[in-house]
């Protein structure tokens, strides 16, 4: 979480108050999981507190062979509902995002 906040602060500084057109978070394997985790954290925190917008007009998450960090959960209704809410928030913030998997990746 701390690294995600440091990255967000660096992105804000780089934008110098002028939002980027598209902020692309990408990675493969664990890097893809990190990109997805950061996007979820930023999207959820900004959906709850709209005081500081992300410094971009659009966010795009592209992953290759990333571990499924949001999974299917335990199957309990509250877990399924929470995962659906995460998906909905991220889909609104980054609708063009894509993920590819590698069947040979042991992760």
PDB file as gemmi writes it, atoms N, CA and C in Angstrom:
CRYST1    1.000    1.000    1.000  90.00  90.00  90.00 P 1                      
ATOM      1  N   UNK A   1       0.825  -1.196   0.000  1.00  0.00           N  
ATOM      2  CA  UNK A   1       0.000   0.000   0.000  1.00  0.00           C  
ATOM      3  C   UNK A   1       0.864   1.254   0.000  1.00  0.00           C  
ATOM      4  N   UNK A   2       1.931   1.265   0.787  1.00  0.00           N  
ATOM      5  CA  UNK A   2       2.797   2.438   0.859  1.00  0.00           C  
ATOM      6  C   UNK A   2       3.452   2.718  -0.490  1.00  0.00           C  
ATOM      7  N   UNK A   3       3.881   1.646  -1.178  1.00  0.00           N  
ATOM      8  CA  UNK A   3       4.509   1.828  -2.486  1.00  0.00           C  
ATOM      9  C   UNK A   3       3.521   2.403  -3.491  1.00  0.00           C  
ATOM     10  N   UNK A   4       2.281   1.953  -3.414  1.00  0.00           N  
ATOM     11  CA  UNK A   4       1.245   2.449  -4.319  1.00  0.00           C  
ATOM     12  C   UNK A   4       1.020   3.951  -4.112  1.00  0.00           C  
ATOM     13  N   UNK A   5       1.033   4.367  -2.864  1.00  0.00           N  
ATOM     14  CA  UNK A   5       0.839   5.788  -2.575  1.00  0.00           C  
ATOM     15  C   UNK A   5       2.040   6.614  -3.028  1.00  0.00           C  
ATOM     16  N   UNK A   6       3.260   6.071  -2.884  1.00  0.00           N  
ATOM     17  CA  UNK A   6       4.455   6.765  -3.379  1.00  0.00           C  
ATOM     18  C   UNK A   6       4.408   6.902  -4.897  1.00  0.00           C  
ATOM     19  N   UNK A   7       3.991   5.828  -5.576  1.00  0.00           N  
ATOM     20  CA  UNK A   7       3.863   5.865  -7.034  1.00  0.00           C  
ATOM     21  C   UNK A   7       2.828   6.898  -7.460  1.00  0.00           C  
ATOM     22  N   UNK A   8       1.706   6.938  -6.767  1.00  0.00           N  
ATOM     23  CA  UNK A   8       0.659   7.911  -7.097  1.00  0.00           C  
ATOM     24  C   UNK A   8       1.176   9.340  -6.908  1.00  0.00           C  
ATOM     25  N   UNK A   9       1.922   9.582  -5.854  1.00  0.00           N  
ATOM     26  CA  UNK A   9       2.485  10.910  -5.626  1.00  0.00           C  
ATOM     27  C   UNK A   9       3.472  11.282  -6.733  1.00  0.00           C  
ATOM     28  N   UNK A  10       4.298  10.329  -7.172  1.00  0.00           N  
ATOM     29  CA  UNK A  10       5.245  10.589  -8.263  1.00  0.00           C  
ATOM     30  C   UNK A  10       4.504  10.902  -9.563  1.00  0.00           C  
ATOM     31  N   UNK A  11       3.409  10.198  -9.812  1.00  0.00           N  
ATOM     32  CA  UNK A  11       2.613  10.454 -11.020  1.00  0.00           C  
ATOM     33  C   UNK A  11       1.988  11.842 -10.947  1.00  0.00           C  
ATOM     34  N   UNK A  12       1.504  12.220  -9.775  1.00  0.00           N  
ATOM     35  CA  UNK A  12       0.936  13.578  -9.619  1.00  0.00           C  
ATOM     36  C   UNK A  12       1.995  14.645  -9.870  1.00  0.00           C  
ATOM     37  N   UNK A  13       3.195  14.431  -9.339  1.00  0.00           N  
ATOM     38  CA  UNK A  13       4.275  15.398  -9.553  1.00  0.00           C  
ATOM     39  C   UNK A  13       4.635  15.480 -11.036  1.00  0.00           C  
ATOM     40  N   UNK A  14       4.698  14.335 -11.710  1.00  0.00           N  
ATOM     41  CA  UNK A  14       5.051  14.313 -13.134  1.00  0.00           C  
ATOM     42  C   UNK A  14       4.007  15.015 -13.993  1.00  0.00           C  
ATOM     43  N   UNK A  15       2.762  14.954 -13.575  1.00  0.00           N  
ATOM     44  CA  UNK A  15       1.711  15.607 -14.371  1.00  0.00           C  
ATOM     45  C   UNK A  15       1.739  17.112 -14.212  1.00  0.00           C  
ATOM     46  N   UNK A  16       2.394  17.602 -13.166  1.00  0.00           N  
ATOM     47  CA  UNK A  16       2.534  19.044 -12.918  1.00  0.00           C  
ATOM     48  C   UNK A  16       1.196  19.772 -13.005  1.00  0.00           C  
ATOM     49  N   UNK A  17       0.154  19.145 -12.478  1.00  0.00           N  
ATOM     50  CA  UNK A  17      -1.154  19.784 -12.447  1.00  0.00           C  
ATOM     51  C   UNK A  17      -1.953  19.677 -13.735  1.00  0.00           C  
ATOM     52  N   UNK A  18      -1.352  19.136 -14.783  1.00  0.00           N  
ATOM     53  CA  UNK A  18      -2.056  18.938 -16.045  1.00  0.00           C  
ATOM     54  C   UNK A  18      -2.270  17.436 -16.211  1.00  0.00           C  
ATOM     55  N   UNK A  19      -3.522  16.980 -16.155  1.00  0.00           N  
ATOM     56  CA  UNK A  19      -3.768  15.532 -16.217  1.00  0.00           C  
ATOM     57  C   UNK A  19      -3.246  14.899 -17.504  1.00  0.00           C  
ATOM     58  N   UNK A  20      -2.706  13.685 -17.362  1.00  0.00           N  
ATOM     59  CA  UNK A  20      -2.319  12.909 -18.529  1.00  0.00           C  
ATOM     60  C   UNK A  20      -3.584  12.503 -19.266  1.00  0.00           C  
ATOM     61  N   UNK A  21      -3.483  12.352 -20.577  1.00  0.00           N  
ATOM     62  CA  UNK A  21      -4.626  11.865 -21.344  1.00  0.00           C  
ATOM     63  C   UNK A  21      -4.949  10.429 -20.920  1.00  0.00           C  
ATOM     64  N   UNK A  22      -3.934   9.554 -20.962  1.00  0.00           N  
ATOM     65  CA  UNK A  22      -4.117   8.156 -20.574  1.00  0.00           C  
ATOM     66  C   UNK A  22      -2.947   7.731 -19.693  1.00  0.00           C  
ATOM     67  N   UNK A  23      -3.255   7.202 -18.536  1.00  0.00           N  
ATOM     68  CA  UNK A  23      -2.254   6.635 -17.641  1.00  0.00           C  
ATOM     69  C   UNK A  23      -2.314   5.123 -17.819  1.00  0.00           C  
ATOM     70  N   UNK A  24      -1.219   4.537 -18.285  1.00  0.00           N  
ATOM     71  CA  UNK A  24      -1.185   3.097 -18.547  1.00  0.00           C  
ATOM     72  C   UNK A  24      -0.372   2.420 -17.454  1.00  0.00           C  
ATOM     73  N   UNK A  25      -1.007   1.502 -16.756  1.00  0.00           N  
ATOM     74  CA  UNK A  25      -0.331   0.666 -15.769  1.00  0.00           C  
ATOM     75  C   UNK A  25      -0.218  -0.715 -16.392  1.00  0.00           C  
ATOM     76  N   UNK A  26       1.001  -1.227 -16.510  1.00  0.00           N  
ATOM     77  CA  UNK A  26       1.150  -2.527 -17.155  1.00  0.00           C  
ATOM     78  C   UNK A  26       2.223  -3.344 -16.472  1.00  0.00           C  
ATOM     79  N   UNK A  27       2.172  -4.643 -16.721  1.00  0.00           N  
ATOM     80  CA  UNK A  27       3.183  -5.521 -16.173  1.00  0.00           C  
ATOM     81  C   UNK A  27       2.899  -6.952 -16.512  1.00  0.00           C  
ATOM     82  N   UNK A  28       3.909  -7.775 -16.328  1.00  0.00           N  
ATOM     83  CA  UNK A  28       3.773  -9.196 -16.551  1.00  0.00           C  
ATOM     84  C   UNK A  28       4.012  -9.945 -15.260  1.00  0.00           C  
ATOM     85  N   UNK A  29       3.287 -11.015 -15.068  1.00  0.00           N  
ATOM     86  CA  UNK A  29       3.379 -11.861 -13.889  1.00  0.00           C  
ATOM     87  C   UNK A  29       3.163 -11.018 -12.629  1.00  0.00           C  
ATOM     88  N   UNK A  30       4.109 -11.001 -11.707  1.00  0.00           N  
ATOM     89  CA  UNK A  30       3.909 -10.235 -10.466  1.00  0.00           C  
ATOM     90  C   UNK A  30       3.756  -8.736 -10.750  1.00  0.00           C  
ATOM     91  N   UNK A  31       4.447  -8.244 -11.774  1.00  0.00           N  
ATOM     92  CA  UNK A  31       4.308  -6.835 -12.137  1.00  0.00           C  
ATOM     93  C   UNK A  31       2.891  -6.500 -12.579  1.00  0.00           C  
ATOM     94  N   UNK A  32       2.243  -7.454 -13.249  1.00  0.00           N  
ATOM     95  CA  UNK A  32       0.848  -7.265 -13.642  1.00  0.00           C  
ATOM     96  C   UNK A  32      -0.068  -7.236 -12.432  1.00  0.00           C  
ATOM     97  N   UNK A  33       0.214  -8.111 -11.468  1.00  0.00           N  
ATOM     98  CA  UNK A  33      -0.568  -8.109 -10.231  1.00  0.00           C  
ATOM     99  C   UNK A  33      -0.382  -6.787  -9.486  1.00  0.00           C  
ATOM    100  N   UNK A  34       0.849  -6.265  -9.486  1.00  0.00           N  
ATOM    101  CA  UNK A  34       1.099  -4.970  -8.841  1.00  0.00           C  
ATOM    102  C   UNK A  34       0.353  -3.842  -9.551  1.00  0.00           C  
ATOM    103  N   UNK A  35       0.344  -3.864 -10.881  1.00  0.00           N  
ATOM    104  CA  UNK A  35      -0.377  -2.837 -11.651  1.00  0.00           C  
ATOM    105  C   UNK A  35      -1.865  -2.894 -11.339  1.00  0.00           C  
ATOM    106  N   UNK A  36      -2.410  -4.098 -11.298  1.00  0.00           N  
ATOM    107  CA  UNK A  36      -3.835  -4.263 -11.006  1.00  0.00           C  
ATOM    108  C   UNK A  36      -4.155  -3.829  -9.576  1.00  0.00           C  
ATOM    109  N   UNK A  37      -3.303  -4.210  -8.637  1.00  0.00           N  
ATOM    110  CA  UNK A  37      -3.526  -3.831  -7.230  1.00  0.00           C  
ATOM    111  C   UNK A  37      -3.502  -2.313  -7.066  1.00  0.00           C  
ATOM    112  N   UNK A  38      -2.550  -1.647  -7.713  1.00  0.00           N  
ATOM    113  CA  UNK A  38      -2.485  -0.181  -7.626  1.00  0.00           C  
ATOM    114  C   UNK A  38      -3.729   0.448  -8.242  1.00  0.00           C  
ATOM    115  N   UNK A  39      -4.140  -0.048  -9.406  1.00  0.00           N  
ATOM    116  CA  UNK A  39      -5.333   0.503 -10.063  1.00  0.00           C  
ATOM    117  C   UNK A  39      -6.571   0.332  -9.198  1.00  0.00           C  
ATOM    118  N   UNK A  40      -6.702  -0.837  -8.578  1.00  0.00           N  
ATOM    119  CA  UNK A  40      -7.855  -1.067  -7.702  1.00  0.00           C  
ATOM    120  C   UNK A  40      -7.804  -0.145  -6.503  1.00  0.00           C  
ATOM    121  N   UNK A  41      -6.632  -0.057  -5.873  1.00  0.00           N  
ATOM    122  CA  UNK A  41      -6.520   0.809  -4.695  1.00  0.00           C  
ATOM    123  C   UNK A  41      -6.846   2.255  -5.038  1.00  0.00           C  
ATOM    124  N   UNK A  42      -6.271   2.759  -6.123  1.00  0.00           N  
ATOM    125  CA  UNK A  42      -6.525   4.143  -6.502  1.00  0.00           C  
ATOM    126  C   UNK A  42      -7.984   4.351  -6.885  1.00  0.00           C  
ATOM    127  N   UNK A  43      -8.554   3.418  -7.609  1.00  0.00           N  
ATOM    128  CA  UNK A  43      -9.945   3.562  -8.059  1.00  0.00           C  
ATOM    129  C   UNK A  43     -10.917   3.524  -6.889  1.00  0.00           C  
ATOM    130  N   UNK A  44     -10.721   2.589  -5.988  1.00  0.00           N  
ATOM    131  CA  UNK A  44     -11.625   2.464  -4.834  1.00  0.00           C  
ATOM    132  C   UNK A  44     -11.483   3.659  -3.909  1.00  0.00           C  
ATOM    133  N   UNK A  45     -10.254   4.057  -3.618  1.00  0.00           N  
ATOM    134  CA  UNK A  45     -10.074   5.186  -2.699  1.00  0.00           C  
ATOM    135  C   UNK A  45     -10.637   6.473  -3.283  1.00  0.00           C  
ATOM    136  N   UNK A  46     -10.541   6.637  -4.611  1.00  0.00           N  
ATOM    137  CA  UNK A  46     -11.064   7.853  -5.224  1.00  0.00           C  
ATOM    138  C   UNK A  46     -12.559   7.768  -5.496  1.00  0.00           C  
ATOM    139  N   UNK A  47     -13.108   6.588  -5.533  1.00  0.00           N  
ATOM    140  CA  UNK A  47     -14.563   6.447  -5.649  1.00  0.00           C  
ATOM    141  C   UNK A  47     -15.213   6.827  -4.328  1.00  0.00           C  
ATOM    142  N   UNK A  48     -14.491   6.563  -3.217  1.00  0.00           N  
ATOM    143  CA  UNK A  48     -15.023   6.880  -1.887  1.00  0.00           C  
ATOM    144  C   UNK A  48     -14.795   8.341  -1.517  1.00  0.00           C  
ATOM    145  N   UNK A  49     -13.632   8.881  -1.875  1.00  0.00           N  
ATOM    146  CA  UNK A  49     -13.279  10.258  -1.517  1.00  0.00           C  
ATOM    147  C   UNK A  49     -12.883  11.003  -2.779  1.00  0.00           C  
ATOM    148  N   UNK A  50     -13.772  11.765  -3.304  1.00  0.00           N  
ATOM    149  CA  UNK A  50     -13.545  12.422  -4.597  1.00  0.00           C  
ATOM    150  C   UNK A  50     -12.766  13.731  -4.480  1.00  0.00           C  
ATOM    151  N   UNK A  51     -12.126  13.982  -3.331  1.00  0.00           N  
ATOM    152  CA  UNK A  51     -11.411  15.237  -3.150  1.00  0.00           C  
ATOM    153  C   UNK A  51     -10.158  15.341  -4.017  1.00  0.00           C  
ATOM    154  N   UNK A  52      -9.476  14.228  -4.264  1.00  0.00           N  
ATOM    155  CA  UNK A  52      -8.274  14.254  -5.093  1.00  0.00           C  
ATOM    156  C   UNK A  52      -8.437  13.288  -6.252  1.00  0.00           C  
ATOM    157  N   UNK A  53      -8.651  13.809  -7.425  1.00  0.00           N  
ATOM    158  CA  UNK A  53      -8.831  12.949  -8.591  1.00  0.00           C  
ATOM    159  C   UNK A  53      -7.486  12.396  -9.054  1.00  0.00           C  
ATOM    160  N   UNK A  54      -7.535  11.278  -9.729  1.00  0.00           N  
ATOM    161  CA  UNK A  54      -6.325  10.744 -10.339  1.00  0.00           C  
ATOM    162  C   UNK A  54      -5.876  11.712 -11.417  1.00  0.00           C  
ATOM    163  N   UNK A  55      -4.552  11.841 -11.620  1.00  0.00           N  
ATOM    164  CA  UNK A  55      -4.051  12.825 -12.590  1.00  0.00           C  
ATOM    165  C   UNK A  55      -4.105  12.316 -14.029  1.00  0.00           C  
ATOM    166  N   UNK A  56      -5.280  11.839 -14.433  1.00  0.00           N  
ATOM    167  CA  UNK A  56      -5.426  11.345 -15.802  1.00  0.00           C  
ATOM    168  C   UNK A  56      -6.894  11.416 -16.204  1.00  0.00           C  
ATOM    169  N   UNK A  57      -7.111  11.528 -17.496  1.00  0.00           N  
ATOM    170  CA  UNK A  57      -8.479  11.492 -18.004  1.00  0.00           C  
ATOM    171  C   UNK A  57      -8.971  10.047 -18.104  1.00  0.00           C  
ATOM    172  N   UNK A  58      -8.020   9.130 -18.372  1.00  0.00           N  
ATOM    173  CA  UNK A  58      -8.356   7.719 -18.522  1.00  0.00           C  
ATOM    174  C   UNK A  58      -7.219   6.885 -17.937  1.00  0.00           C  
ATOM    175  N   UNK A  59      -7.578   5.781 -17.294  1.00  0.00           N  
ATOM    176  CA  UNK A  59      -6.581   4.840 -16.815  1.00  0.00           C  
ATOM    177  C   UNK A  59      -6.765   3.541 -17.590  1.00  0.00           C  
ATOM    178  N   UNK A  60      -5.654   2.917 -17.960  1.00  0.00           N  
ATOM    179  CA  UNK A  60      -5.673   1.677 -18.721  1.00  0.00           C  
ATOM    180  C   UNK A  60      -4.741   0.696 -18.011  1.00  0.00           C  
ATOM    181  N   UNK A  61      -5.251  -0.478 -17.677  1.00  0.00           N  
ATOM    182  CA  UNK A  61      -4.454  -1.513 -17.024  1.00  0.00           C  
ATOM    183  C   UNK A  61      -4.278  -2.654 -18.018  1.00  0.00           C  
ATOM    184  N   UNK A  62      -3.022  -3.003 -18.289  1.00  0.00           N  
ATOM    185  CA  UNK A  62      -2.714  -4.070 -19.231  1.00  0.00           C  
ATOM    186  C   UNK A  62      -1.798  -5.057 -18.516  1.00  0.00           C  
ATOM    187  N   UNK A  63      -2.262  -6.310 -18.388  1.00  0.00           N  
ATOM    188  CA  UNK A  63      -1.453  -7.310 -17.695  1.00  0.00           C  
ATOM    189  C   UNK A  63      -1.224  -8.536 -18.568  1.00  0.00           C  
ATOM    190  N   UNK A  64      -0.098  -9.165 -18.341  1.00  0.00           N  
ATOM    191  CA  UNK A  64       0.280 -10.376 -19.067  1.00  0.00           C  
ATOM    192  C   UNK A  64       0.663 -11.443 -18.038  1.00  0.00           C  
ATOM    193  N   UNK A  65      -0.122 -12.483 -17.929  1.00  0.00           N  
ATOM    194  CA  UNK A  65       0.207 -13.570 -17.024  1.00  0.00           C  
ATOM    195  C   UNK A  65       0.209 -13.186 -15.559  1.00  0.00           C  
ATOM    196  N   UNK A  66      -0.609 -12.221 -15.177  1.00  0.00           N  
ATOM    197  CA  UNK A  66      -0.644 -11.792 -13.778  1.00  0.00           C  
ATOM    198  C   UNK A  66      -1.430 -12.784 -12.932  1.00  0.00           C  
ATOM    199  N   UNK A  67      -0.969 -13.021 -11.703  1.00  0.00           N  
ATOM    200  CA  UNK A  67      -1.769 -13.862 -10.807  1.00  0.00           C  
ATOM    201  C   UNK A  67      -3.138 -13.237 -10.595  1.00  0.00           C  
ATOM    202  N   UNK A  68      -4.137 -14.053 -10.420  1.00  0.00           N  
ATOM    203  CA  UNK A  68      -5.495 -13.567 -10.215  1.00  0.00           C  
ATOM    204  C   UNK A  68      -5.638 -13.087  -8.773  1.00  0.00           C  
ATOM    205  N   UNK A  69      -5.330 -11.828  -8.530  1.00  0.00           N  
ATOM    206  CA  UNK A  69      -5.319 -11.321  -7.150  1.00  0.00           C  
ATOM    207  C   UNK A  69      -6.714 -11.045  -6.611  1.00  0.00           C  
ATOM    208  N   UNK A  70      -7.714 -10.977  -7.466  1.00  0.00           N  
ATOM    209  CA  UNK A  70      -9.070 -10.760  -6.970  1.00  0.00           C  
ATOM    210  C   UNK A  70      -9.871 -12.047  -6.962  1.00  0.00           C  
ATOM    211  N   UNK A  71      -9.427 -13.051  -7.678  1.00  0.00           N  
ATOM    212  CA  UNK A  71     -10.004 -14.388  -7.639  1.00  0.00           C  
ATOM    213  C   UNK A  71     -11.513 -14.462  -7.600  1.00  0.00           C  
ATOM    214  N   UNK A  72     -11.980 -15.587  -7.168  1.00  0.00           N  
ATOM    215  CA  UNK A  72     -13.417 -15.792  -7.023  1.00  0.00           C  
ATOM    216  C   UNK A  72     -13.809 -15.769  -5.553  1.00  0.00           C  
ATOM    217  N   UNK A  73     -12.844 -15.631  -4.678  1.00  0.00           N  
ATOM    218  CA  UNK A  73     -13.139 -15.584  -3.259  1.00  0.00           C  
ATOM    219  C   UNK A  73     -13.636 -16.909  -2.731  1.00  0.00           C  
ATOM    220  N   UNK A  74     -14.280 -16.857  -1.612  1.00  0.00           N  
ATOM    221  CA  UNK A  74     -14.740 -18.068  -0.940  1.00  0.00           C  
ATOM    222  C   UNK A  74     -16.078 -18.557  -1.472  1.00  0.00           C  
ATOM    223  N   UNK A  75     -16.722 -17.761  -2.272  1.00  0.00           N  
ATOM    224  CA  UNK A  75     -18.049 -18.119  -2.755  1.00  0.00           C  
ATOM    225  C   UNK A  75     -19.142 -17.610  -1.841  1.00  0.00           C  
ATOM    226  N   UNK A  76     -18.768 -17.071  -0.693  1.00  0.00           N  
ATOM    227  CA  UNK A  76     -19.757 -16.505   0.222  1.00  0.00           C  
ATOM    228  C   UNK A  76     -20.361 -15.261  -0.427  1.00  0.00           C  
ATOM    229  N   UNK A  77     -21.649 -15.006  -0.185  1.00  0.00           N  
ATOM    230  CA  UNK A  77     -22.290 -13.845  -0.825  1.00  0.00           C  
ATOM    231  C   UNK A  77     -21.569 -12.527  -0.570  1.00  0.00           C  
ATOM    232  N   UNK A  78     -21.063 -12.307   0.638  1.00  0.00           N  
ATOM    233  CA  UNK A  78     -20.399 -11.033   0.925  1.00  0.00           C  
ATOM    234  C   UNK A  78     -19.080 -10.910   0.154  1.00  0.00           C  
ATOM    235  N   UNK A  79     -18.373 -12.024  -0.043  1.00  0.00           N  
ATOM    236  CA  UNK A  79     -17.138 -12.002  -0.824  1.00  0.00           C  
ATOM    237  C   UNK A  79     -17.453 -11.760  -2.294  1.00  0.00           C  
ATOM    238  N   UNK A  80     -18.419 -12.462  -2.807  1.00  0.00           N  
ATOM    239  CA  UNK A  80     -18.814 -12.296  -4.205  1.00  0.00           C  
ATOM    240  C   UNK A  80     -19.272 -10.867  -4.464  1.00  0.00           C  
ATOM    241  N   UNK A  81     -20.033 -10.301  -3.546  1.00  0.00           N  
ATOM    242  CA  UNK A  81     -20.514  -8.925  -3.684  1.00  0.00           C  
ATOM    243  C   UNK A  81     -19.341  -7.937  -3.675  1.00  0.00           C  
ATOM    244  N   UNK A  82     -18.383  -8.147  -2.780  1.00  0.00           N  
ATOM    245  CA  UNK A  82     -17.226  -7.258  -2.696  1.00  0.00           C  
ATOM    246  C   UNK A  82     -16.400  -7.309  -3.977  1.00  0.00           C  
ATOM    247  N   UNK A  83     -16.177  -8.515  -4.515  1.00  0.00           N  
ATOM    248  CA  UNK A  83     -15.426  -8.640  -5.757  1.00  0.00           C  
ATOM    249  C   UNK A  83     -16.165  -7.983  -6.923  1.00  0.00           C  
ATOM    250  N   UNK A  84     -17.473  -8.116  -6.944  1.00  0.00           N  
ATOM    251  CA  UNK A  84     -18.277  -7.470  -7.984  1.00  0.00           C  
ATOM    252  C   UNK A  84     -18.146  -5.945  -7.884  1.00  0.00           C  
ATOM    253  N   UNK A  85     -18.162  -5.422  -6.659  1.00  0.00           N  
ATOM    254  CA  UNK A  85     -18.017  -3.969  -6.477  1.00  0.00           C  
ATOM    255  C   UNK A  85     -16.645  -3.492  -6.940  1.00  0.00           C  
ATOM    256  N   UNK A  86     -15.573  -4.256  -6.623  1.00  0.00           N  
ATOM    257  CA  UNK A  86     -14.236  -3.900  -7.101  1.00  0.00           C  
ATOM    258  C   UNK A  86     -14.201  -3.876  -8.625  1.00  0.00           C  
ATOM    259  N   UNK A  87     -14.765  -4.893  -9.241  1.00  0.00           N  
ATOM    260  CA  UNK A  87     -14.797  -4.985 -10.694  1.00  0.00           C  
ATOM    261  C   UNK A  87     -15.552  -3.798 -11.293  1.00  0.00           C  
ATOM    262  N   UNK A  88     -16.680  -3.439 -10.703  1.00  0.00           N  
ATOM    263  CA  UNK A  88     -17.495  -2.333 -11.200  1.00  0.00           C  
ATOM    264  C   UNK A  88     -16.750  -1.006 -11.116  1.00  0.00           C  
ATOM    265  N   UNK A  89     -16.093  -0.762  -9.992  1.00  0.00           N  
ATOM    266  CA  UNK A  89     -15.346   0.491  -9.817  1.00  0.00           C  
ATOM    267  C   UNK A  89     -14.199   0.566 -10.823  1.00  0.00           C  
ATOM    268  N   UNK A  90     -13.456  -0.534 -10.970  1.00  0.00           N  
ATOM    269  CA  UNK A  90     -12.325  -0.533 -11.897  1.00  0.00           C  
ATOM    270  C   UNK A  90     -12.803  -0.424 -13.345  1.00  0.00           C  
ATOM    271  N   UNK A  91     -13.895  -1.073 -13.656  1.00  0.00           N  
ATOM    272  CA  UNK A  91     -14.437  -1.001 -15.016  1.00  0.00           C  
ATOM    273  C   UNK A  91     -14.848   0.426 -15.382  1.00  0.00           C  
ATOM    274  N   UNK A  92     -15.349   1.175 -14.412  1.00  0.00           N  
ATOM    275  CA  UNK A  92     -15.723   2.573 -14.673  1.00  0.00           C  
ATOM    276  C   UNK A  92     -14.492   3.434 -14.889  1.00  0.00           C  
ATOM    277  N   UNK A  93     -13.443   3.205 -14.103  1.00  0.00           N  
ATOM    278  CA  UNK A  93     -12.249   4.035 -14.183  1.00  0.00           C  
ATOM    279  C   UNK A  93     -11.334   3.622 -15.337  1.00  0.00           C  
ATOM    280  N   UNK A  94     -11.312   2.329 -15.658  1.00  0.00           N  
ATOM    281  CA  UNK A  94     -10.393   1.828 -16.686  1.00  0.00           C  
ATOM    282  C   UNK A  94     -11.105   0.851 -17.617  1.00  0.00           C  
ATOM    283  N   UNK A  95     -12.100   1.330 -18.379  1.00  0.00           N  
ATOM    284  CA  UNK A  95     -12.938   0.425 -19.167  1.00  0.00           C  
ATOM    285  C   UNK A  95     -12.233  -0.302 -20.312  1.00  0.00           C  
ATOM    286  N   UNK A  96     -11.117   0.233 -20.792  1.00  0.00           N  
ATOM    287  CA  UNK A  96     -10.440  -0.419 -21.919  1.00  0.00           C  
ATOM    288  C   UNK A  96      -9.325  -1.368 -21.473  1.00  0.00           C  
ATOM    289  N   UNK A  97      -9.238  -1.646 -20.196  1.00  0.00           N  
ATOM    290  CA  UNK A  97      -8.188  -2.512 -19.660  1.00  0.00           C  
ATOM    291  C   UNK A  97      -8.308  -3.931 -20.198  1.00  0.00           C  
ATOM    292  N   UNK A  98      -7.153  -4.618 -20.278  1.00  0.00           N  
ATOM    293  CA  UNK A  98      -7.114  -5.973 -20.809  1.00  0.00           C  
ATOM    294  C   UNK A  98      -6.125  -6.812 -20.019  1.00  0.00           C  
ATOM    295  N   UNK A  99      -6.380  -8.105 -19.992  1.00  0.00           N  
ATOM    296  CA  UNK A  99      -5.470  -9.043 -19.337  1.00  0.00           C  
ATOM    297  C   UNK A  99      -5.298 -10.267 -20.222  1.00  0.00           C  
ATOM    298  N   UNK A 100      -4.064 -10.734 -20.332  1.00  0.00           N  
ATOM    299  CA  UNK A 100      -3.757 -11.955 -21.059  1.00  0.00           C  
ATOM    300  C   UNK A 100      -3.101 -12.924 -20.091  1.00  0.00           C  
ATOM    301  N   UNK A 101      -3.363 -14.203 -20.281  1.00  0.00           N  
ATOM    302  CA  UNK A 101      -2.742 -15.191 -19.412  1.00  0.00           C  
ATOM    303  C   UNK A 101      -1.805 -16.080 -20.212  1.00  0.00           C  
ATOM    304  N   UNK A 102      -0.829 -16.642 -19.512  1.00  0.00           N  
ATOM    305  CA  UNK A 102       0.123 -17.579 -20.101  1.00  0.00           C  
ATOM    306  C   UNK A 102      -0.128 -18.928 -19.456  1.00  0.00           C  
ATOM    307  N   UNK A 103      -0.508 -19.907 -20.245  1.00  0.00           N  
ATOM    308  CA  UNK A 103      -0.804 -21.218 -19.665  1.00  0.00           C  
ATOM    309  C   UNK A 103       0.456 -21.882 -19.090  1.00  0.00           C  
ATOM    310  N   UNK A 104       1.649 -21.509 -19.552  1.00  0.00           N  
ATOM    311  CA  UNK A 104       2.886 -22.103 -19.060  1.00  0.00           C  
ATOM    312  C   UNK A 104       3.439 -21.376 -17.827  1.00  0.00           C  
ATOM    313  N   UNK A 105       2.868 -20.249 -17.462  1.00  0.00           N  
ATOM    314  CA  UNK A 105       3.368 -19.483 -16.312  1.00  0.00           C  
ATOM    315  C   UNK A 105       3.003 -20.199 -15.026  1.00  0.00           C  
ATOM    316  N   UNK A 106       3.992 -20.528 -14.196  1.00  0.00           N  
ATOM    317  CA  UNK A 106       3.709 -21.260 -12.959  1.00  0.00           C  
ATOM    318  C   UNK A 106       3.039 -20.411 -11.883  1.00  0.00           C  
ATOM    319  N   UNK A 107       2.948 -19.114 -12.092  1.00  0.00           N  
ATOM    320  CA  UNK A 107       2.393 -18.237 -11.047  1.00  0.00           C  
ATOM    321  C   UNK A 107       0.897 -18.357 -10.986  1.00  0.00           C  
TER     322      UNK A 107                                                      
END                                                                             
